[in-house]
Amino acid sequence: MKYPCKYRSYGCKELFAKDLIIDHQDRCWYCPQSCPVPDVNTKKCSWTGHYDQIKNHLKEKHGDKCYDYDEQELRTVERFHTVSFYFKFLFAFNEVFYQLFLRRGDIFYVCLYYIGRTENAGKYKYRVEFVNKDDTAGVAVMHLTRRFNKETNCLLKSGECGKLLDDVVSHLTNEAGDLKYKIEILRVGD
């Protein structure tokens, strides 16, 4: 006997044997999603919707935390020394990515996560390069993207994001304490 997915009312038309339905429902594309914006110094966003709606929601309600990907653009984390948690959502390849820079003790984490279907997360890789004001020194990290998980500790424990010593990155800041970086997202195989 086959059973319908519990997200049928959201659009899932799949039917599964009893022993397979739980696994499917854990990964179902139609499972309602909550807003991916972390609850850091902000009021929790109550939005819930489908993956296809996340990009529009982020642009409309959290536009200051979003940008369209441009591989040539040099971006800035202002007053880097005062920042322990920095995030942005970026849009590339008609997909949504979550960029996270996090300082924990003397470690600086650099992560880019994919927001979407689990099976698509490994189709992208990223490279983040931090450069000094004269573009004469820098350091870079590169990894495959992984599927977004709102629990930061899970993201970091996976070991699948860049880890740099904080003092290495701190030496690249300018007089104002700003840190310049470039981010590159590539499809795996390109």
N, C-alpha and C positions, 0 to 999 in steps of 0.2 A: 504494500500500500504506500502511496506517496502523499506527502503533506505539503500544503502551501507555506511559503515563507511568511513569517509574522509581519514582514514589511510589505505585504501585498497591497495594503491601502495606500502605500507610498509609490507603488508602481512595479514592484517585483512580481514577475509572472512565473517564477521558478517553482517546481515541485520536486520534493526530495524524499528519499526513504528516511525512516525515523533515525537511523544511525548516522546520516549525513547532514541532517537539517541544522543541527546546532553549529557545526563548523561553518556552514554557509552563512548562517545568520550573524556570526561573529565578523564576517567579511563582506556582508551584503552591501552592494553599491547604493541601495535605496534606504539604508539605515539612516534615520535623521541624525544630522551632525550639529553639534553646538558650535558657537563662534570660537575660532581658534586663537583669538587674542588672549594672551595670558592675563591673569588677574594681578598684575604688578602695578601698584600705586594707582589703579583705576578701578572704577566700579565694574563689577562683572557684567558682561554683555549677555542679555537673555535670548539673543537670536538663536533660532533652531531652523535648519533647512536642509536641503539636499546639496551634495557636492557641487552640482552645476550652478548653484546659487551663491556659493562662498565668495567668488571673486567680486561679484556685484555688491554683495553685502560689505565686504572689506573696503571697497572703493567708496561706497556711500557713507558708511558709518565710522570708518577708521582710516580715512584717506591719508592722514598724516603719518601713518605707519606702513604705507604702501608705495611702491614705485614700479615702473615698467623697466624691465631689464634692458640695459645698454652696455655691451661688453667693453666699450671704449670709455665709459664714464668713470672718473675717479671720484669716489664717494668719501664721506668724512664722518667719523664718530667724534663729535665735539666734546671737548673736555674729558678725554679718555680716562684720565686718572680718577675722575669722580664717578665713572660709570662702572657698575658691576654686572649689569644686565642690559643688553642692547638687542633689540629685535626689529625686524622689518619683514613685510610680506612682499615678495616680488613676483612679477608676472612675466613668464617666458615660455615660448613654445605653446602658447594657449593653455598653460598650466599655472598652478599656484604653488609657490615655494615659501618656506618659512626660514628666514635667516636669523641665526642666533649667535651672538658673541656673549660669552659669560666668563666672569672672573670668579674663581673659587680658590682662595688662598693664593699660592704663587703660580697657579695654572690658569691659562687663558684658553678657553674652548672656542672653537670655530666650527659651526655646524650649519648645514643647509638641508632642510627636510622637504620632502614632497608631500603635498596635500592632495590626495586623490586615491585611486584604486591601488591596492597593495601591490598588485602584479606590475604596475608601471613605475614604482619607486626606483627600482634598480636600472631603469633605462637612461638615467641621467647621472652625470658626475659633475663635480664643481671644483674650482680652483680659486682660492682667495689669496691675494698677494697684498701684503702690507708694505708700504714704502715710506721712506723719510721725505722731508719737504723738498730735497734736491733731487729725488729719484735716483740717488746714488747707492742706497742700501735698502734691503728689504728681506722679507721672509715670506714663504708661501706654504699653503697646505692644499692637498687635493684628496678627495674621497668620492665614493659613490653616494648618491642621495639615498636616504632611507625614508620610510613612511613616517609621517608626523605622528607624534604621541605627545599629548598636552602635558604629560608628566615630565618635567625637566630632568629629574633624577634618572628616569628610564632612558632618556635621550643620551645622557652622559655616560651611564654605566655600560651602554652598548659597546663602547670603545670604537665606534665608527664615526667619530668626528675628529677634527684636528685638535691637537693639544700642543700648546706652546708655553714656554716659560714666560710668565708675565713680564719679567724684566727685559727680555729680548724684545717684546712688542713695545714696551714702554719707551725704549731707547729710540724708537722711530717717530715719536710724536714731535710736533713743532713747538715753537715758543709758547703758543696759546694752549698747548696740551691736546691739540687735535690729532687724530690718527687718520691717515689717508689709506684707502684700500681700493682695490679693483677686484671685481668678482667675475668669474667666467663660468658659464653653465654650458655643458656640452652633452649631446646625446652619446650614449655609449656606442662605440663603433665609428664615430666621426673622427 
